[in-house]
Each structure stands twice: as structure tokens, then as C-alpha cells.
């Protein structure tokens, strides 16, 4: 039987503690529309147009003195200062090399050096939290099967209690669903149907449920009733108002980059953010791209641009696999859809068809 009194007594303190786990989307989208943007620094100069009198001990000798303000020479960046130095340390040399690699491709592209370092996959990795009790003889682990969900999806919430040897214990878990940190929606009890020591609760995110489940940030406060350990798992219910139609096409741009065009069906006018990962046909990672922009309701083609030099450096011929796409509506929290795997392969290309020079040099050429 659900012990609602215990939840009520612990909720106040647990909510204060669990606010630490609030989800924060720190990623700032980079906008590109097949153009290379530059940031122009404007220096505001104060030009003197007046004379200032300077007092002396003898008032009869007071003379006007013209104050001349010199235009300041723009300060060099830290990297430029190192480049200008004739006596560089090994650390500075390594810093310059790293900076050169980082600025090798456009800001909206990132090379993937290994599958484990795919930044899109890592964003969607499951958050598993483990907490020890004060005595240090038990640890509570909680997690959900995904981080982002849509209406109609089922959330699976897990909890387990282990002793010092890592043996899972038979116990009891109570849960409380909280919306946006302050609204308690329901309470429930976990079950271990297969008796493996991992307790589960399945929650279907119905749009017309009572109480209604709105898009936003959700927290599941989890209480182990045996020793009153408390922790929280979290997830985001998204309503991105955009989806892929499943139509794709690809081509090489005049500047030697690979463009994969994806068709989007937009429900409401908003600002949207896209990320995509490119792999070889043998599932070797190449790189990612990102783009953001405002879209009106209806169907639109967007360009997912992969730098030619990035593809050349991978030394992998086509066809290429559009491995994954992340769609999101820019809001708070970010209305990010679950990760999509299009299974789209481009035409066959040779590495020599792509630009093998730095993008900045190609952009500067006539």
C-alpha cells in the first residue's frame, strides 16, 4: 500500500534538495544559411573638439591647453599575441596547434574523431544518478530510459538499492511526479516484476490526461521507504512542432562542401535548431553540422552543410550515411525531439570531389 504520509513528510525537504538537478540547456545554436558570417568589431573613438584651461599659481599666465586624444591601437587577442612572439614556450606551441585544429572548419561543423565522442549521441545519453546514504553502506541508483519524450511516449523509470558489495536488495520505492519544480501531479509505487532487483514504473505521457501533462521539465522524486534515501530522475516532455517528412536529397556545393537537404513539416511559426551527424557507409564517424533559423508553418527544405575539408580529412569515399538528426524548437526548456535515425545514404562520391583547403581561404577566393 502506498505510504502517502511518508511522501508528504519528505516532499518539502526533498524538493529543496532536488532543485540542484534542474535541467539546463547550455548549448547556443549557431546560425548559418550557406554563408560564412564574420563578426565586425567597431571601435568608438572620442574626438576632442574643445580646449581645456589649466590653472597655475599666477592667474595672469593661465593658458589654454589643447587635449589631444590618440586613437588606441586595437588590442591583439591572446592567440595573436602568442603568434607575434618570437620566443614561444612548448605550451604556447601546443595551444596554437590546438587553436589551428579548432578553427580548421566552419563554426557550425565539428569533426568526430571516434564514435564514443559523437557530440549528438552524447547529448542524448541517459543520466544515471547514484547516491550513498550517510552510513555509506547502501547506494540508491535512479534513471529513465530516455531524456526527451513526445506526447504518447511511455517513460520507464528505474530505481535500485545496493549494498556495499553491489548486491541489489529487495526493498520498496515510492515515487512522486513533479512538473516544473513546483507542481505535484501524482504519486505511485515501483514494482520489480522480474525480481532482478531493478524496480520500475511506466508512465504514458497522454496529452489529454488528468491532470494534463504539458510540455516542459519533469522530475520524479524517488524515495526508498526502507532507509528513507531520496533522489530524483528527470526528463523533458517536448512539443517541438516540427517533424521530418522522410524526404532527402544531396549534392556538392560550388565551394566543394556536401549538402544534404532534408524536408521539414512545421506546425507553428518559431525558431528551430537542427543538428546532424555524418558517417561513412562503413559506420565510421566524419563530423556534425548545425543550423538554426525561423520557419513558418508548412513544408521547408533545409541545408545540412558538411565542410569539404572535413570530409577530405576523413579520407572516406561516399556514399555517406546521415546517421542522426536532432530537431528542437528554441524555448525554455529546449523543446528537443527524441533523436532520429534517418537511415539515408547519399550518392557515391570520391574524396577528390570535395574541397581540400581551409574554408576561409575558399570563401576569400574570387
C-alpha positions as a LaTeX table, in Angstrom:
\begin{tabular}{lrrr}
\hline
Residue & $x$ (\AA) & $y$ (\AA) & $z$ (\AA) \\
\hline
Unk1 & 0.00 & 0.00 & 0.00 \\
Unk2 & 1.29 & 3.45 & $-0.92$ \\
Unk3 & 2.51 & 5.37 & 2.09 \\
Unk4 & 1.29 & 8.87 & 1.17 \\
Unk5 & 2.05 & 10.29 & 4.63 \\
Unk6 & 5.72 & 9.42 & 4.24 \\
Unk7 & 5.85 & 11.16 & 0.87 \\
Unk8 & 4.14 & 14.22 & 2.28 \\
Unk9 & 6.64 & 14.48 & 5.16 \\
Unk10 & 9.66 & 14.11 & 2.90 \\
Unk11 & 8.49 & 16.15 & $-0.11$ \\
Unk12 & 9.31 & 19.59 & 1.32 \\
Unk13 & 12.96 & 18.84 & 2.12 \\
Unk14 & 13.43 & 16.67 & $-0.94$ \\
Unk15 & 12.14 & 19.36 & $-3.28$ \\
Unk16 & 14.65 & 21.82 & $-1.87$ \\
Unk17 & 17.48 & 19.33 & $-2.34$ \\
Unk18 & 16.37 & 18.17 & $-5.76$ \\
Unk19 & 16.33 & 21.66 & $-7.27$ \\
Unk20 & 20.02 & 21.04 & $-7.85$ \\
Unk21 & 19.16 & 18.65 & $-10.63$ \\
Unk22 & 17.28 & 21.16 & $-12.80$ \\
Unk23 & 17.96 & 20.55 & $-16.46$ \\
Unk24 & 19.84 & 23.28 & $-18.19$ \\
Unk25 & 20.29 & 23.52 & $-21.93$ \\
Unk26 & 23.52 & 25.46 & $-22.35$ \\
Unk27 & 24.02 & 24.93 & $-25.99$ \\
Unk28 & 23.78 & 28.08 & $-28.03$ \\
Unk29 & 22.71 & 27.49 & $-31.65$ \\
Unk30 & 24.89 & 28.76 & $-34.46$ \\
Unk31 & 23.03 & 30.21 & $-37.41$ \\
Unk32 & 24.25 & 29.67 & $-40.94$ \\
Unk33 & 22.43 & 29.98 & $-44.23$ \\
Unk34 & 25.18 & 28.71 & $-46.51$ \\
Unk35 & 27.15 & 31.85 & $-45.82$ \\
Unk36 & 30.27 & 32.44 & $-43.81$ \\
Unk37 & 29.50 & 35.03 & $-41.17$ \\
Unk38 & 32.09 & 37.39 & $-39.76$ \\
Unk39 & 31.99 & 39.40 & $-36.56$ \\
Unk40 & 33.00 & 43.02 & $-37.08$ \\
Unk41 & 34.44 & 44.88 & $-34.10$ \\
Unk42 & 33.53 & 48.57 & $-34.01$ \\
Unk43 & 35.82 & 50.85 & $-32.06$ \\
Unk44 & 34.13 & 54.05 & $-30.86$ \\
Unk45 & 36.64 & 56.92 & $-30.88$ \\
Unk46 & 36.17 & 60.13 & $-28.91$ \\
Unk47 & 37.40 & 63.07 & $-30.98$ \\
Unk48 & 38.17 & 66.20 & $-28.93$ \\
Unk49 & 36.63 & 69.47 & $-30.16$ \\
Unk50 & 37.33 & 71.67 & $-27.19$ \\
Unk51 & 40.20 & 73.42 & $-25.30$ \\
Unk52 & 40.59 & 72.98 & $-21.59$ \\
Unk53 & 42.06 & 75.73 & $-19.36$ \\
Unk54 & 44.80 & 74.72 & $-16.98$ \\
Unk55 & 45.14 & 76.83 & $-13.81$ \\
Unk56 & 48.52 & 77.87 & $-12.46$ \\
Unk57 & 49.59 & 79.79 & $-9.39$ \\
Unk58 & 49.68 & 83.00 & $-11.45$ \\
Unk59 & 46.23 & 83.63 & $-12.92$ \\
Unk60 & 47.76 & 86.07 & $-15.44$ \\
Unk61 & 49.73 & 83.20 & $-17.02$ \\
Unk62 & 46.75 & 80.92 & $-17.49$ \\
Unk63 & 46.89 & 79.48 & $-20.98$ \\
Unk64 & 44.52 & 77.21 & $-22.75$ \\
Unk65 & 45.89 & 73.68 & $-23.22$ \\
Unk66 & 44.62 & 71.53 & $-26.06$ \\
Unk67 & 43.97 & 67.93 & $-25.00$ \\
Unk68 & 44.66 & 65.51 & $-27.81$ \\
Unk69 & 43.22 & 62.02 & $-27.57$ \\
Unk70 & 45.12 & 59.44 & $-29.55$ \\
Unk71 & 43.27 & 56.63 & $-31.24$ \\
Unk72 & 44.11 & 53.43 & $-29.43$ \\
Unk73 & 45.64 & 50.62 & $-31.41$ \\
Unk74 & 43.24 & 47.64 & $-31.36$ \\
Unk75 & 44.40 & 45.13 & $-28.79$ \\
Unk76 & 45.64 & 41.81 & $-30.06$ \\
Unk77 & 43.87 & 38.68 & $-28.89$ \\
Unk78 & 45.69 & 36.22 & $-26.67$ \\
Unk79 & 46.28 & 33.92 & $-29.64$ \\
Unk80 & 47.55 & 36.79 & $-31.82$ \\
Unk81 & 49.97 & 37.82 & $-29.07$ \\
Unk82 & 51.37 & 34.30 & $-28.97$ \\
Unk83 & 51.71 & 34.24 & $-32.75$ \\
Unk84 & 53.60 & 37.55 & $-32.66$ \\
Unk85 & 56.03 & 36.27 & $-30.04$ \\
Unk86 & 59.42 & 35.11 & $-31.31$ \\
Unk87 & 60.07 & 33.12 & $-28.14$ \\
Unk88 & 57.21 & 30.63 & $-27.71$ \\
Unk89 & 57.08 & 28.01 & $-24.98$ \\
Unk90 & 56.14 & 24.39 & $-25.69$ \\
Unk91 & 52.78 & 25.04 & $-24.05$ \\
Unk92 & 52.14 & 28.02 & $-26.33$ \\
Unk93 & 53.14 & 26.00 & $-29.40$ \\
Unk94 & 50.67 & 23.29 & $-28.38$ \\
Unk95 & 47.99 & 25.92 & $-27.79$ \\
Unk96 & 48.49 & 27.35 & $-31.26$ \\
Unk97 & 48.30 & 23.89 & $-32.81$ \\
Unk98 & 45.07 & 23.15 & $-30.95$ \\
Unk99 & 43.61 & 26.52 & $-32.00$ \\
Unk100 & 44.53 & 25.80 & $-35.62$ \\
Unk101 & 42.69 & 22.48 & $-35.48$ \\
Unk102 & 39.67 & 24.05 & $-33.82$ \\
Unk103 & 39.42 & 26.81 & $-36.44$ \\
Unk104 & 40.10 & 24.48 & $-39.36$ \\
Unk105 & 36.42 & 24.01 & $-40.16$ \\
Unk106 & 33.44 & 26.42 & $-40.02$ \\
Unk107 & 31.93 & 27.08 & $-36.60$ \\
Unk108 & 28.86 & 25.03 & $-37.50$ \\
Unk109 & 30.94 & 21.92 & $-38.28$ \\
Unk110 & 32.75 & 19.66 & $-35.84$ \\
Unk111 & 34.96 & 16.68 & $-36.66$ \\
Unk112 & 34.05 & 13.42 & $-34.87$ \\
Unk113 & 37.25 & 11.58 & $-34.00$ \\
Unk114 & 35.53 & 8.45 & $-32.64$ \\
Unk115 & 32.02 & 7.05 & $-32.24$ \\
Unk116 & 32.31 & 7.45 & $-28.47$ \\
Unk117 & 32.87 & 11.20 & $-28.92$ \\
Unk118 & 29.88 & 11.85 & $-31.18$ \\
Unk119 & 28.52 & 15.06 & $-29.54$ \\
Unk120 & 24.94 & 14.44 & $-30.69$ \\
Unk121 & 24.82 & 10.91 & $-29.28$ \\
Unk122 & 26.38 & 12.14 & $-26.04$ \\
Unk123 & 23.70 & 14.81 & $-25.63$ \\
Unk124 & 21.08 & 12.05 & $-25.60$ \\
Unk125 & 22.94 & 9.75 & $-23.21$ \\
Unk126 & 20.90 & 8.52 & $-20.26$ \\
Unk127 & 21.51 & 10.31 & $-16.97$ \\
Unk128 & 22.05 & 7.69 & $-14.27$ \\
Unk129 & 22.34 & 9.03 & $-10.73$ \\
Unk130 & 23.83 & 7.14 & $-7.77$ \\
Unk131 & 23.60 & 8.38 & $-4.16$ \\
Unk132 & 25.03 & 6.85 & $-0.97$ \\
Unk133 & 23.38 & 7.04 & 2.44 \\
Unk134 & 25.08 & 8.74 & 5.39 \\
Unk135 & 26.39 & 5.45 & 6.80 \\
Unk136 & 27.93 & 4.62 & 3.42 \\
Unk137 & 26.59 & 1.06 & 3.40 \\
Unk138 & 23.83 & 1.48 & 0.79 \\
Unk139 & 23.57 & 3.26 & $-2.54$ \\
Unk140 & 20.48 & 4.30 & $-4.47$ \\
Unk141 & 20.58 & 4.44 & $-8.31$ \\
Unk142 & 17.81 & 6.04 & $-10.40$ \\
Unk143 & 17.38 & 6.68 & $-14.13$ \\
Unk144 & 14.91 & 6.88 & $-17.02$ \\
Unk145 & 15.13 & 5.04 & $-20.35$ \\
Unk146 & 15.47 & 8.33 & $-22.32$ \\
Unk147 & 15.93 & 12.06 & $-21.72$ \\
Unk148 & 13.43 & 13.53 & $-24.19$ \\
Unk149 & 9.90 & 12.37 & $-24.94$ \\
Unk150 & 6.87 & 13.35 & $-27.02$ \\
Unk151 & 3.19 & 13.09 & $-26.15$ \\
Unk152 & 2.11 & 9.48 & $-26.49$ \\
Unk153 & 5.52 & 8.09 & $-25.48$ \\
Unk154 & 6.00 & 5.84 & $-22.47$ \\
Unk155 & 8.57 & 6.82 & $-19.83$ \\
Unk156 & 10.19 & 3.92 & $-17.99$ \\
Unk157 & 11.61 & 4.97 & $-14.60$ \\
Unk158 & 14.10 & 2.70 & $-12.83$ \\
Unk159 & 15.39 & 2.50 & $-9.25$ \\
Unk160 & 17.63 & 0.05 & $-7.40$ \\
Unk161 & 19.18 & $-0.24$ & $-3.95$ \\
Unk162 & 22.56 & $-1.96$ & $-3.46$ \\
Unk163 & 24.73 & $-2.87$ & $-0.50$ \\
Unk164 & 28.49 & $-2.38$ & $-0.21$ \\
Unk165 & 29.13 & $-5.49$ & $-2.31$ \\
Unk166 & 26.95 & $-4.19$ & $-5.14$ \\
Unk167 & 24.20 & $-6.73$ & $-4.45$ \\
Unk168 & 20.72 & $-5.45$ & $-5.29$ \\
Unk169 & 18.32 & $-5.59$ & $-2.37$ \\
Unk170 & 14.62 & $-6.30$ & $-2.06$ \\
Unk171 & 13.03 & $-3.07$ & $-0.91$ \\
Unk172 & 10.21 & $-0.60$ & $-1.61$ \\
Unk173 & 10.28 & 2.57 & $-3.72$ \\
Unk174 & 7.70 & 5.35 & $-3.77$ \\
Unk175 & 7.57 & 7.99 & $-6.48$ \\
Unk176 & 6.18 & 11.47 & $-6.97$ \\
Unk177 & 5.87 & 13.17 & $-10.37$ \\
Unk178 & 6.64 & 16.92 & $-10.27$ \\
Unk179 & 6.18 & 19.42 & $-13.10$ \\
Unk180 & 8.45 & 22.45 & $-13.45$ \\
Unk181 & 9.89 & 22.01 & $-9.94$ \\
Unk182 & 6.76 & 23.00 & $-8.00$ \\
Unk183 & 3.61 & 21.19 & $-9.15$ \\
Unk184 & 2.99 & 17.69 & $-7.78$ \\
Unk185 & 0.94 & 15.68 & $-10.27$ \\
Unk186 & 0.74 & 12.12 & $-8.98$ \\
Unk187 & 2.22 & 9.55 & $-6.60$ \\
Unk188 & 2.94 & 5.91 & $-7.33$ \\
Unk189 & 4.73 & 2.77 & $-6.24$ \\
Unk190 & 7.51 & 0.96 & $-8.12$ \\
Unk191 & 7.38 & $-2.77$ & $-8.91$ \\
Unk192 & 10.00 & $-5.44$ & $-9.60$ \\
Unk193 & 8.04 & $-7.81$ & $-11.84$ \\
Unk194 & 11.02 & $-9.95$ & $-12.90$ \\
Unk195 & 12.63 & $-9.97$ & $-9.42$ \\
Unk196 & 16.03 & $-8.75$ & $-10.64$ \\
Unk197 & 16.37 & $-6.01$ & $-8.04$ \\
Unk198 & 15.59 & $-3.22$ & $-10.53$ \\
Unk199 & 12.24 & $-1.59$ & $-9.72$ \\
Unk200 & 10.23 & 0.08 & $-12.49$ \\
Unk201 & 7.32 & 2.40 & $-13.05$ \\
Unk202 & 5.85 & 3.03 & $-16.53$ \\
Unk203 & 4.25 & 6.38 & $-17.24$ \\
Unk204 & 2.39 & 7.09 & $-20.50$ \\
Unk205 & 2.54 & 10.76 & $-21.48$ \\
Unk206 & $-1.04$ & 11.25 & $-22.64$ \\
Unk207 & $-1.79$ & 14.75 & $-23.87$ \\
Unk208 & $-5.40$ & 14.63 & $-22.59$ \\
Unk209 & $-4.63$ & 13.01 & $-19.24$ \\
Unk210 & $-5.96$ & 14.27 & $-15.91$ \\
Unk211 & $-4.04$ & 16.17 & $-14.69$ \\
Unk212 & $-2.87$ & 17.30 & $-18.13$ \\
Unk213 & 0.79 & 16.76 & $-18.98$ \\
Unk214 & 2.16 & 19.90 & $-20.59$ \\
Unk215 & 5.45 & 20.25 & $-22.47$ \\
Unk216 & 8.24 & 21.11 & $-20.06$ \\
Unk217 & 10.60 & 19.75 & $-17.44$ \\
Unk218 & 9.56 & 16.84 & $-15.22$ \\
Unk219 & 11.15 & 15.36 & $-12.14$ \\
Unk220 & 10.42 & 12.04 & $-10.48$ \\
Unk221 & 11.14 & 12.26 & $-6.77$ \\
Unk222 & 12.09 & 8.72 & $-5.66$ \\
Unk223 & 12.02 & 7.67 & $-2.01$ \\
Unk224 & 13.36 & 4.38 & $-0.69$ \\
Unk225 & 10.98 & 3.64 & 2.16 \\
Unk226 & 13.40 & 1.19 & 3.82 \\
Unk227 & 16.04 & 3.75 & 4.81 \\
Unk228 & 14.38 & 6.99 & 3.63 \\
Unk229 & 17.02 & 7.71 & 0.96 \\
Unk230 & 15.80 & 10.29 & $-1.56$ \\
Unk231 & 16.94 & 11.17 & $-5.07$ \\
Unk232 & 15.37 & 12.33 & $-8.33$ \\
Unk233 & 15.39 & 11.40 & $-12.01$ \\
Unk234 & 14.32 & 13.90 & $-14.66$ \\
Unk235 & 13.14 & 14.10 & $-18.26$ \\
Unk236 & 11.76 & 16.65 & $-20.73$ \\
Unk237 & 8.39 & 16.32 & $-22.45$ \\
Unk238 & 8.79 & 18.16 & $-25.75$ \\
Unk239 & 6.38 & 19.61 & $-28.26$ \\
Unk240 & 8.80 & 20.74 & $-30.99$ \\
Unk241 & 6.05 & 21.45 & $-33.58$ \\
Unk242 & 8.30 & 20.15 & $-36.35$ \\
Unk243 & 9.00 & 16.77 & $-37.90$ \\
Unk244 & 10.88 & 15.19 & $-40.78$ \\
Unk245 & 8.86 & 14.12 & $-43.82$ \\
Unk246 & 11.40 & 11.42 & $-44.73$ \\
Unk247 & 12.44 & 13.14 & $-47.96$ \\
Unk248 & 16.17 & 13.83 & $-48.53$ \\
Unk249 & 18.48 & 14.79 & $-51.39$ \\
Unk250 & 22.19 & 15.53 & $-51.67$ \\
Unk251 & 24.64 & 17.46 & $-53.83$ \\
Unk252 & 28.09 & 19.06 & $-53.79$ \\
Unk253 & 28.00 & 22.84 & $-53.41$ \\
Unk254 & 30.04 & 25.16 & $-55.70$ \\
Unk255 & 32.52 & 25.64 & $-52.83$ \\
Unk256 & 33.14 & 21.88 & $-52.57$ \\
Unk257 & 31.01 & 21.06 & $-49.50$ \\
Unk258 & 28.47 & 18.25 & $-49.13$ \\
Unk259 & 24.88 & 19.48 & $-48.78$ \\
Unk260 & 22.20 & 17.10 & $-47.57$ \\
Unk261 & 18.78 & 18.67 & $-47.86$ \\
Unk262 & 16.05 & 17.45 & $-45.51$ \\
Unk263 & 12.36 & 18.30 & $-45.80$ \\
Unk264 & 10.64 & 19.51 & $-42.62$ \\
Unk265 & 6.94 & 19.81 & $-41.81$ \\
Unk266 & 6.44 & 22.81 & $-39.50$ \\
Unk267 & 3.27 & 23.17 & $-37.41$ \\
Unk268 & 3.78 & 26.62 & $-35.84$ \\
Unk269 & 5.97 & 29.62 & $-36.57$ \\
Unk270 & 9.02 & 29.51 & $-34.34$ \\
Unk271 & 12.80 & 29.44 & $-34.23$ \\
Unk272 & 14.18 & 25.95 & $-34.72$ \\
Unk273 & 17.54 & 24.33 & $-34.17$ \\
Unk274 & 18.92 & 21.32 & $-36.02$ \\
Unk275 & 21.98 & 19.10 & $-35.57$ \\
Unk276 & 23.04 & 16.21 & $-37.79$ \\
Unk277 & 25.86 & 13.67 & $-37.86$ \\
Unk278 & 27.57 & 12.33 & $-41.00$ \\
Unk279 & 29.16 & 8.86 & $-41.09$ \\
Unk280 & 30.77 & 6.77 & $-43.81$ \\
Unk281 & 28.92 & 3.80 & $-45.33$ \\
Unk282 & 31.05 & 1.57 & $-43.06$ \\
Unk283 & 29.79 & 3.48 & $-39.97$ \\
Unk284 & 32.98 & 5.46 & $-39.38$ \\
Unk285 & 32.23 & 8.95 & $-37.99$ \\
Unk286 & 33.08 & 12.03 & $-40.08$ \\
Unk287 & 31.53 & 15.11 & $-38.49$ \\
Unk288 & 28.49 & 17.08 & $-37.40$ \\
Unk289 & 26.70 & 20.19 & $-38.60$ \\
Unk290 & 24.20 & 22.55 & $-37.01$ \\
Unk291 & 21.82 & 25.24 & $-38.21$ \\
Unk292 & 19.13 & 27.43 & $-36.69$ \\
Unk293 & 16.52 & 29.74 & $-38.14$ \\
Unk294 & 12.92 & 30.93 & $-38.13$ \\
Unk295 & 10.41 & 28.86 & $-40.10$ \\
Unk296 & 6.77 & 29.47 & $-40.95$ \\
Unk297 & 4.12 & 26.74 & $-40.90$ \\
Unk298 & 4.31 & 24.40 & $-43.88$ \\
Unk299 & 6.96 & 22.30 & $-45.59$ \\
Unk300 & 10.52 & 23.52 & $-45.98$ \\
Unk301 & 13.84 & 22.16 & $-47.26$ \\
Unk302 & 16.83 & 22.92 & $-45.05$ \\
Unk303 & 20.51 & 22.54 & $-45.94$ \\
Unk304 & 22.69 & 20.41 & $-43.69$ \\
Unk305 & 26.17 & 21.53 & $-44.79$ \\
Unk306 & 29.24 & 19.35 & $-44.16$ \\
Unk307 & 32.58 & 21.04 & $-44.81$ \\
Unk308 & 34.50 & 19.65 & $-47.78$ \\
Unk309 & 37.85 & 19.71 & $-45.99$ \\
Unk310 & 36.31 & 17.81 & $-43.05$ \\
Unk311 & 35.23 & 15.07 & $-45.46$ \\
Unk312 & 38.62 & 15.11 & $-47.21$ \\
Unk313 & 40.39 & 14.72 & $-43.86$ \\
Unk314 & 38.26 & 11.66 & $-43.07$ \\
Unk315 & 39.53 & 10.04 & $-46.30$ \\
Unk316 & 36.29 & 8.11 & $-46.65$ \\
Unk317 & 34.58 & 7.89 & $-50.07$ \\
Unk318 & 30.82 & 8.04 & $-50.45$ \\
Unk319 & 28.07 & 7.05 & $-50.22$ \\
Unk320 & 27.76 & 8.74 & $-46.83$ \\
Unk321 & 25.26 & 7.95 & $-44.09$ \\
Unk322 & 23.17 & 10.68 & $-42.50$ \\
Unk323 & 23.46 & 8.94 & $-39.15$ \\
Unk324 & 21.29 & 11.07 & $-36.86$ \\
Unk325 & 19.26 & 14.29 & $-36.72$ \\
Unk326 & 18.27 & 16.26 & $-33.63$ \\
Unk327 & 15.28 & 18.61 & $-34.01$ \\
Unk328 & 14.37 & 21.25 & $-31.46$ \\
Unk329 & 12.18 & 24.30 & $-31.03$ \\
Unk330 & 14.08 & 27.10 & $-29.30$ \\
Unk331 & 12.27 & 27.59 & $-25.98$ \\
Unk332 & 12.85 & 27.13 & $-22.27$ \\
Unk333 & 13.42 & 24.35 & $-21.68$ \\
Unk334 & 14.57 & 23.44 & $-25.18$ \\
Unk335 & 11.76 & 21.51 & $-26.91$ \\
Unk336 & 14.03 & 18.79 & $-28.24$ \\
Unk337 & 12.57 & 15.77 & $-30.03$ \\
Unk338 & 13.95 & 12.27 & $-29.40$ \\
Unk339 & 16.98 & 11.51 & $-31.57$ \\
Unk340 & 16.06 & 10.48 & $-35.13$ \\
Unk341 & 17.99 & 7.96 & $-37.26$ \\
Unk342 & 17.05 & 8.69 & $-40.92$ \\
Unk343 & 18.99 & 5.77 & $-42.50$ \\
Unk344 & 19.62 & 7.97 & $-45.53$ \\
Unk345 & 22.64 & 7.29 & $-47.78$ \\
Unk346 & 23.98 & 9.85 & $-50.26$ \\
Unk347 & 25.14 & 9.17 & $-53.78$ \\
Unk348 & 28.59 & 7.73 & $-54.34$ \\
Unk349 & 31.33 & 10.38 & $-54.20$ \\
Unk350 & 35.10 & 10.27 & $-54.38$ \\
Unk351 & 37.14 & 12.17 & $-51.77$ \\
Unk352 & 38.74 & 14.20 & $-54.58$ \\
Unk353 & 35.35 & 15.81 & $-55.37$ \\
Unk354 & 35.43 & 17.76 & $-52.10$ \\
Unk355 & 37.44 & 20.86 & $-51.27$ \\
Unk356 & 40.72 & 20.05 & $-49.53$ \\
Unk357 & 41.61 & 23.59 & $-48.46$ \\
Unk358 & 40.55 & 25.65 & $-45.46$ \\
Unk359 & 37.02 & 27.02 & $-45.78$ \\
Unk360 & 38.18 & 30.60 & $-45.02$ \\
Unk361 & 40.61 & 30.52 & $-47.93$ \\
Unk362 & 37.93 & 29.17 & $-50.23$ \\
Unk363 & 35.50 & 31.85 & $-49.11$ \\
Unk364 & 38.04 & 34.62 & $-49.73$ \\
Unk365 & 38.78 & 33.49 & $-53.29$ \\
Unk366 & 37.04 & 35.38 & $-56.12$ \\
\hline
\end{tabular}
